[in-house]
């Protein structure tokens, strides 16, 4: 029974740029006349020997190396049930293989891989390429349409249990990449070891890796057209290493037990338009330091009780935090964001920041955060040219770059980009119980000629200077956030004469 593979297909797998490695790797039914078998293939570049293990019966079958780079295969008979399922199947396979190998059954998850590496260590693991994708066609449709408001539940890295097997499901949008794989501390940061499957035409890549858990460090290795590979941070990553390190960290946002239900229930009263608001603007990294160690940042948990005490003493009703989303350059005060879904690890974990918000709410203090949808930095490990093309930004520098700040401008006309930003805004309210979003640099979003000279900007379709796509985005932002979370405050940093910034969208305003 032959399962010969084309050499170019093998090359794509071992070099990590096959759009669907599941076509080659994992379990595949093969038929030769009346004989049926299961061909199990695995790319194990560090293996010295490998076996397929029947999870039910504990029996194993050696895998043969079919490519020196580390591609292995085992042909395992499928257990036949019903007439003709006696010894005949074993006899046929003995004729084909020279002996009757142990029987193995479908479903395909009913096996594991046992691998001995070059150092002689043997481990047994589930095969990532035996698991079906978890993103549904409906998920992919909503993402492409730009209306998947809980996309952060699907994209990024999520703890999952599939058929009793625990692991992490990874998903990332990179439509123009030749290949995407997951690299991390679990695979020695090797690019081709865990190549992802591409969903066409959405351009979302996905892979479930069994055995991974909390604390796993990871990035996406994105192969650009032409062959260059860049390790990229997860746009939807919930946590990251403390800068200057940049890897994302698998975490669980559902593990924190909140104690602010009374505050959240009364939020519409606290934030009512006719209620008094006295807002204290705070940069967490510089508000207070430890006198015994002034170079050390105080943690979220250390700052919270001190800030509650200060705000109550001074009569403040709310704090407004300079951006808490992850950023590589501390001197930017958070305004050059790379991790839109990650609370900065400078001051602790996501759970520590939840505790911070929780404690302020229990102390009667609302929490507003600065949010930066206008622009993002050019760091090559982050959103910039994410899949080798201008994906989140405009390709034309007259539209896609901020001349003052040396940053890139979001392409608000792209459905997936709007979805990314709108889901992010909802995420902070839903997952961190944030009471308000103060949108930074709104003026730069509204005008196509912001800080640009004649000839350095592209007019809109009517020949004007207004950024029509940004205007619609801001209206959609306010309509969506305030519609889903009544009582949340949205604030615009807008310093020009743009009309009706804080009037409702249904009368032509921006809705802040």
C-alpha distance (Angstrom), angle and dihedral (degrees) to the residues before:
residue distance angle dihedral
X1 . . .
X2 3.83 . .
X3 3.80 129.1 .
X4 3.77 99.4 174.3
X5 3.79 114.1 173.4
X6 3.79 128.2 -152.5
X7 3.80 112.1 -101.6
X8 3.82 92.9 -129.6
X9 3.81 90.0 53.5
X10 3.79 91.1 50.9
X11 3.80 89.2 49.1
X12 3.79 91.6 54.5
X13 3.81 90.8 52.1
X14 3.80 98.5 46.5
X15 3.81 91.7 45.7
X16 3.80 93.5 46.0
X17 3.79 104.2 -119.0
X18 3.79 104.5 106.0
X19 3.81 110.8 125.7
X20 3.79 90.8 -143.4
X21 3.82 113.0 21.3
X22 3.82 87.1 174.8
X23 3.82 86.2 77.7
X24 3.81 87.0 69.6
X25 3.80 108.6 18.0
X26 3.78 128.5 61.5
X27 3.81 127.1 26.2
X28 3.80 121.3 -20.7
X29 3.78 127.5 176.8
X30 3.80 112.2 -129.2
X31 3.81 125.8 -170.0
X32 3.80 128.1 -159.8
X33 3.77 111.1 177.9
X34 3.80 106.4 -58.5
X35 3.79 93.4 -13.5
X36 3.80 123.7 98.4
X37 3.76 125.2 -170.5
X38 3.76 142.9 164.5
X39 3.80 116.2 -115.9
X40 3.80 108.3 -158.2
X41 3.81 115.6 -168.3
X42 3.78 129.3 -176.9
X43 3.78 134.9 177.1
X44 3.80 104.7 -133.0
X45 3.82 107.6 162.7
X46 3.83 93.9 173.4
X47 3.80 95.8 47.0
X48 3.77 125.7 117.5
X49 3.80 92.7 -177.9
X50 3.79 135.2 -3.3
X51 3.79 139.4 -167.8
X52 3.78 137.9 -169.9
X53 3.81 109.6 -128.1
X54 3.80 123.5 -155.8
X55 3.82 101.3 -131.0
X56 3.81 92.3 -154.8
X57 3.79 101.4 48.1
X58 3.80 101.2 21.0
X59 3.80 92.0 -127.3
X60 3.79 117.8 141.1
X61 3.78 138.2 -154.9
X62 3.83 124.0 -158.0
X63 3.79 117.4 -115.9
X64 3.78 119.3 -137.0
X65 3.77 122.7 -138.9
X66 3.80 109.1 -115.1
X67 3.81 96.0 177.2
X68 3.82 128.0 28.7
X69 3.82 91.4 -130.4
X70 3.79 87.7 72.6
X71 3.80 108.0 -84.4
X72 3.81 110.0 148.8
X73 3.79 133.4 -172.2
X74 3.79 138.6 -173.4
X75 3.80 126.3 -171.9
X76 3.78 109.3 -146.2
X77 3.82 124.9 -178.1
X78 3.78 117.8 -119.4
X79 3.79 115.4 -123.4
X80 3.80 106.8 -110.8
X81 3.79 117.0 -148.2
X82 3.78 122.3 -163.2
X83 3.84 133.8 22.4
X84 3.80 113.8 2.7
X85 3.79 93.7 18.0
X86 3.80 95.3 117.9
X87 3.77 124.9 93.6
X88 3.79 95.0 -41.5
X89 3.80 92.6 85.1
X90 3.79 90.6 51.4
X91 3.81 91.5 47.1
X92 3.81 92.1 52.3
X93 3.79 91.3 49.2
X94 3.78 91.5 47.3
X95 3.78 88.0 55.4
X96 3.78 90.1 49.2
X97 3.82 99.3 43.3
X98 3.80 104.5 22.3
X99 3.82 92.1 -112.1
X100 3.79 138.1 37.6
X101 3.83 107.6 -97.8
X102 3.81 121.7 -151.8
X103 3.76 113.6 -77.3
X104 3.81 118.4 -110.2
X105 3.75 128.9 -168.4
X106 3.76 139.8 -145.9
X107 3.02 137.7 -91.0
X108 3.76 93.4 89.3
X109 3.82 93.7 -133.2
X110 3.80 88.7 67.9
X111 3.80 94.7 93.9
X112 3.78 142.6 61.8
X113 3.79 135.8 -158.2
X114 3.79 121.6 -116.5
X115 3.79 111.2 -160.0
X116 3.80 132.2 -174.4
X117 3.80 110.7 -161.0
X118 3.77 129.3 -149.5
X119 3.81 90.7 -88.1
X120 3.79 91.6 56.7
X121 3.81 96.2 -107.7
X122 3.80 115.5 139.5
X123 3.79 124.8 -151.2
X124 3.79 133.6 173.5
X125 3.79 119.3 -142.7
X126 3.77 143.5 165.0
X127 3.79 115.7 -105.0
X128 3.85 113.4 -112.0
X129 3.80 89.2 -152.1
X130 3.80 92.8 61.3
X131 3.82 92.8 69.9
X132 3.79 126.7 89.3
X133 3.85 120.2 -127.7
X134 3.79 116.3 -89.1
X135 3.80 99.1 -154.0
X136 3.79 110.4 94.0
X137 3.78 128.0 -143.0
X138 3.80 86.6 -110.1
X139 3.81 91.4 55.5
X140 3.79 90.6 50.9
X141 3.81 91.9 46.5
X142 3.82 92.4 52.3
X143 3.81 91.9 47.0
X144 3.80 91.5 51.8
X145 3.80 90.5 45.2
X146 3.80 91.2 49.8
X147 3.81 96.0 -123.3
X148 3.81 104.6 103.2
X149 3.81 96.0 118.5
X150 3.79 92.3 178.8
X151 3.78 96.2 44.6
X152 3.81 87.7 132.8
X153 3.82 86.7 71.7
X154 3.80 89.3 61.3
X155 3.81 109.5 28.6
X156 3.79 122.9 60.1
X157 3.81 123.1 30.1
X158 3.81 120.4 -34.7
X159 3.79 133.2 178.0
X160 3.80 108.1 -121.3
X161 3.80 138.6 173.1
X162 3.81 114.0 -148.5
X163 3.81 120.4 -175.8
X164 3.79 87.9 -20.5
X165 3.80 93.1 -50.1
X166 3.81 116.8 121.2
X167 3.78 121.4 -146.1
X168 3.80 145.7 115.4
X169 3.78 126.8 -78.4
X170 3.80 114.7 -147.8
X171 3.80 125.9 -163.4
X172 3.80 132.3 169.9
X173 3.81 137.2 170.6
X174 3.82 111.5 -123.0
X175 3.83 107.5 138.1
X176 3.80 98.1 171.4
X177 3.80 98.6 46.8
X178 3.81 120.7 112.7
X179 3.77 89.5 -143.2
X180 3.78 141.5 -12.6
X181 3.79 127.5 -156.8
X182 3.78 135.8 174.3
X183 3.79 117.0 -114.9
X184 3.77 127.4 -176.5
X185 3.75 149.5 124.9
X186 3.82 89.0 -62.8
X187 3.84 95.1 64.7
X188 3.79 102.8 28.1
X189 3.84 90.8 -101.8
X190 3.82 89.9 -76.0
X191 3.78 112.0 163.0
X192 3.81 103.3 -144.3
X193 3.79 99.4 40.3
X194 3.83 97.9 88.3
X195 3.80 108.1 23.9
X196 3.80 115.8 179.7
X197 3.80 132.6 -130.4
X198 3.81 118.2 -114.4
X199 3.79 119.7 -136.3
X200 3.80 108.1 -143.5
X201 3.00 129.6 -117.6
X202 3.82 95.3 6.3
X203 3.81 94.4 62.0
X204 3.81 93.4 -136.4
X205 3.82 115.6 141.0
X206 3.81 121.3 -152.0
X207 3.81 141.7 -178.6
X208 3.80 135.0 164.4
X209 3.80 112.9 -146.6
X210 3.81 112.7 -163.6
X211 3.77 119.5 -144.3
X212 3.80 97.7 32.2
X213 3.78 121.3 118.8
X214 3.79 148.1 160.6
X215 3.78 116.2 -20.7
X216 3.80 96.8 24.7
X217 3.81 111.8 150.7
X218 3.79 114.4 -138.7
X219 3.80 149.0 157.5
X220 3.79 135.8 -179.5
X221 3.80 116.3 -105.8
X222 3.80 102.3 -148.1
X223 3.79 118.6 -164.3
X224 3.79 110.8 -150.0
X225 3.78 123.4 -150.0
X226 3.78 105.4 -81.5
X227 3.79 95.7 36.4
X228 3.82 107.5 -81.2
X229 3.82 112.1 138.5
X230 3.81 121.7 -152.6
X231 3.79 126.1 -174.5
X232 3.79 106.7 -132.1
X233 3.79 132.8 -167.9
X234 3.79 116.7 -119.2
X235 3.84 109.3 -96.1
X236 3.82 87.8 -149.9
X237 3.82 96.1 39.5
X238 3.81 113.1 141.7
X239 3.81 96.0 -155.5
X240 3.80 139.8 14.8
X241 3.75 141.3 -171.9
X242 3.79 119.8 -86.3
X243 3.82 108.6 -86.7
X244 2.97 136.3 -72.5
X245 3.82 81.6 42.1
X246 3.78 111.3 74.0
X247 3.82 112.0 -170.4
X248 3.78 119.0 123.0
X249 3.80 122.2 -120.9
X250 3.80 126.0 -139.8
X251 3.80 107.6 -122.9
X252 3.79 141.5 165.1
X253 3.79 116.7 -124.4
X254 3.81 92.9 -174.4
X255 3.80 95.5 66.7
X256 3.82 96.5 81.3
X257 3.82 118.4 93.7
X258 3.81 110.0 -143.3
X259 3.81 123.1 -146.1
X260 3.81 101.2 -175.1
X261 3.79 101.6 88.8
X262 3.82 92.1 124.4
X263 3.80 91.8 54.4
X264 3.81 94.3 46.6
X265 3.81 91.3 48.7
X266 3.79 90.4 53.2
X267 3.80 96.2 40.2
X268 3.82 93.7 110.9
X269 3.82 87.5 58.8
X270 3.81 94.6 46.3
X271 3.82 91.9 48.5
X272 3.79 100.0 35.4
X273 3.80 116.4 141.2
X274 3.81 90.7 -119.6
X275 3.82 94.5 45.1
X276 3.81 121.2 100.1
X277 3.79 114.5 -102.4
X278 3.79 122.6 -169.0
X279 3.80 108.6 178.2
X280 3.80 126.1 -161.7
X281 3.82 113.8 -158.3
X282 3.80 112.3 -142.4
X283 3.80 137.2 -176.1
X284 3.79 102.8 -160.3
X285 3.79 94.9 -152.1
X286 3.78 96.2 57.3
X287 3.81 106.5 24.2
X288 3.79 92.3 92.0
X289 3.79 136.0 -6.2
X290 3.78 134.3 -162.8
X291 3.85 105.4 -93.6
X292 3.80 90.2 -146.4
X293 3.82 91.9 51.2
X294 3.83 109.0 20.1
X295 3.82 93.2 175.0
X296 3.81 91.5 62.6
X297 3.79 121.6 91.6
X298 3.78 114.3 -128.2
X299 3.80 112.9 -121.7
X300 3.80 126.2 -115.7
X301 3.80 88.4 -106.2
X302 3.81 93.0 50.4
X303 3.80 94.8 46.9
X304 3.82 98.0 46.4
X305 3.84 101.3 72.2
X306 3.81 92.2 40.6
X307 3.80 91.6 50.5
X308 3.80 92.8 47.7
X309 3.79 90.5 51.6
X310 3.81 92.8 47.9
X311 3.82 95.1 46.8
X312 3.79 93.3 48.3
X313 3.81 90.8 48.1
X314 3.81 92.5 49.7
X315 3.81 96.3 41.3
X316 3.80 99.3 -113.5
X317 3.80 117.7 155.2
X318 3.81 97.2 -168.0
X319 3.78 141.9 19.8
X320 3.78 122.5 -141.5
X321 3.79 111.1 -152.5
X322 3.77 121.4 -151.9
X323 3.82 105.7 -122.2
X324 3.79 112.8 -50.5
X325 3.82 94.5 -174.5
X326 3.79 114.9 110.3
X327 3.81 117.2 -79.9
X328 3.82 130.9 171.6
X329 3.82 99.3 -143.8
X330 3.80 112.9 62.8
X331 3.81 90.5 -164.8
X332 3.81 90.2 66.4
X333 3.84 88.9 68.1
X334 3.79 86.8 -134.1
X335 3.80 98.2 -57.4
X336 3.83 92.5 116.3
X337 3.78 98.9 64.8
X338 3.80 125.2 -170.5
X339 3.82 100.0 163.0
X340 3.78 106.4 51.1
X341 3.81 93.5 175.0
X342 3.82 97.7 39.0
X343 3.79 124.6 88.2
X344 3.81 104.2 -138.2
X345 3.78 112.3 -91.8
X346 3.81 91.5 -144.7
X347 3.78 89.3 94.7
X348 3.80 101.6 30.2
X349 3.79 144.6 -74.4
X350 3.82 129.6 -34.5
X351 3.81 87.6 -99.9
X352 3.81 89.5 53.5
X353 3.80 90.3 54.9
X354 3.80 90.0 47.8
X355 3.81 87.7 54.0
X356 3.81 88.9 50.5
X357 3.82 92.7 54.6
X358 3.80 91.5 41.1
X359 3.80 93.0 53.5
X360 3.81 93.0 47.8
X361 3.79 90.3 51.2
X362 3.79 91.2 49.4
X363 3.80 86.7 51.8
X364 3.82 91.6 52.9
X365 3.82 95.9 -106.0
X366 3.81 122.8 129.7
X367 3.81 121.6 -141.0
X368 3.80 123.4 -137.0
X369 3.81 120.8 178.0
X370 3.78 131.0 -157.1
X371 3.80 108.9 -117.3
X372 3.81 123.6 -162.3
X373 3.84 114.4 -155.6
X374 3.81 94.0 145.3
X375 3.78 101.2 78.1
X376 3.81 146.1 -13.1
X377 3.83 134.9 -152.7
X378 3.80 126.6 -93.1
X379 3.82 96.4 -121.1
X380 3.80 105.5 146.8
X381 3.83 93.7 -137.0
X382 3.82 92.7 59.3
X383 3.83 137.7 51.4
X384 3.82 98.7 -44.4
X385 3.83 110.9 112.5
X386 3.76 86.6 -16.6
X387 3.80 98.2 -176.7
X388 3.79 96.0 23.8
X389 3.79 92.1 -80.9
X390 3.80 135.9 75.9
X391 3.80 93.2 -83.4
X392 3.80 106.0 153.4
X393 3.81 94.6 19.5
X394 3.82 135.4 50.5
X395 3.79 116.0 -89.8
X396 3.82 93.1 -141.0
X397 3.84 108.0 78.0
X398 3.82 88.7 -146.7
X399 3.80 85.8 68.6
X400 3.77 102.9 20.8
X401 3.80 106.0 51.0
X402 3.79 134.4 63.9
X403 3.82 107.1 -139.1
X404 3.82 93.4 -159.4
X405 3.79 99.8 48.2
X406 3.80 103.7 29.0
X407 3.80 90.1 -125.7
X408 3.81 136.3 123.3
X409 3.81 127.3 -104.7
X410 3.80 121.0 -129.3
X411 3.80 116.1 -115.6
X412 3.81 98.8 -122.4
X413 3.78 91.3 -177.0
X414 3.80 92.8 68.4
X415 3.80 115.3 90.6
X416 3.79 96.3 -144.1
X417 3.81 92.1 49.6
X418 3.80 93.0 51.2
X419 3.80 88.3 47.0
X420 3.81 90.7 52.0
X421 3.81 92.7 52.7
X422 3.80 98.0 40.4
X423 3.80 92.1 47.7
X424 3.80 88.0 49.5
X425 3.80 92.1 54.3
X426 3.81 91.0 49.8
X427 3.81 90.5 44.9
X428 3.81 94.5 62.3
X429 3.78 91.2 51.4
X430 3.81 95.5 43.5
X431 3.81 100.8 40.1
X432 3.82 102.4 29.3
X433 3.83 100.4 29.1
X434 3.81 91.1 -124.9
X435 3.82 112.5 179.3
X436 3.78 99.6 -152.5
X437 3.78 146.7 4.9
X438 3.79 121.3 -138.8
X439 3.80 105.5 -159.9
X440 3.78 112.0 -141.0
X441 3.81 125.8 -140.8
X442 3.81 96.9 5.9
X443 3.80 90.9 158.6
X444 3.80 90.5 60.4
X445 3.79 88.9 53.4
X446 3.80 96.2 50.5
X447 3.80 99.3 53.9
X448 3.78 126.3 58.9
X449 3.80 90.3 -159.7
X450 3.80 95.4 49.7
X451 3.85 106.1 149.1
X452 3.82 89.5 -14.1
X453 3.76 130.1 124.1
X454 3.78 126.2 -135.3
X455 3.81 109.6 -65.9
X456 3.81 93.2 19.8
X457 3.80 96.1 92.8
X458 3.80 138.5 54.4
X459 3.84 117.9 -125.6
X460 3.78 120.8 -130.6
X461 3.82 121.9 -105.0
X462 3.80 90.0 -82.5
X463 3.79 93.5 49.8
X464 3.81 93.9 -106.3
X465 3.78 134.3 127.2
X466 3.81 96.9 -121.5
X467 3.80 116.8 110.2
X468 3.79 97.1 -130.9
X469 3.81 94.3 -176.2
X470 3.81 91.7 52.6
X471 3.80 90.9 48.0
X472 3.80 90.9 53.5
X473 3.79 90.5 46.0
X474 3.81 92.2 53.5
X475 3.79 91.2 48.8
X476 3.80 90.8 48.8
X477 3.80 89.9 47.4
X478 3.79 92.8 55.1
X479 3.78 95.0 40.8
X480 3.80 92.3 49.7
X481 3.81 99.8 42.1
X482 3.80 96.7 41.8
X483 3.79 91.9 41.2
X484 3.79 93.6 53.9
X485 3.80 97.0 36.8
X486 3.82 111.7 33.5
X487 3.77 110.4 -162.8
X488 3.80 96.1 34.5
X489 3.81 113.6 124.2
X490 3.80 123.3 -132.0
X491 3.79 117.5 -166.0
X492 3.81 129.6 -172.1
X493 3.79 125.7 -146.4
X494 3.80 93.2 -148.9
X495 3.78 119.4 150.1
X496 3.82 103.5 174.8
X497 3.79 134.1 79.4
X498 3.81 95.4 -91.9
X499 3.82 104.9 149.8
X500 3.81 126.4 -116.1
X501 3.80 98.0 0.9
X502 3.80 90.4 157.8
X503 3.79 98.6 36.1
X504 3.83 122.2 103.1
X505 3.79 118.4 -87.5
X506 3.81 91.3 -124.0
X507 3.82 89.9 67.7
X508 3.80 93.7 43.9
X509 3.80 99.6 -89.1
X510 3.80 128.6 128.4
X511 3.80 90.5 -113.2
X512 3.80 102.8 -124.5
